[in-house]
Amino acid sequence: MFKHALATPGLKVIFGTDAVAGAHGRNVEELVCRVQKGGQSPIDAITSATSLGAEALRLGDQIGSIAPGFQADLVAVQGDPTKDITALRRVMFVMKGGKIYRNER
């Protein structure tokens, strides 16, 4: 069904979660699966979880992109996730609302 959705012209495939206890913090695995097994491009998978998700929540003017005036929620990973989606598993830096929560060197 996922591959069929990707092949539907104009359909926005948005990342979402109904994670329950124990699954929280493992959401990246769905993005990895979408790319490796579902055939979605890495950049489309990332976009589905960022700007498209924000747009679906009608918050696209506040979150989901890196732009002046937007909330500063950033994640930096080791590697290039547009070439290797598993780089999203290697988080090195997290900033939410301008506050640094994780900063590994």
Order of alpha helices (4+ residues) and beta strands (2+ residues): alpha-alpha-alpha-alpha-beta-beta-beta
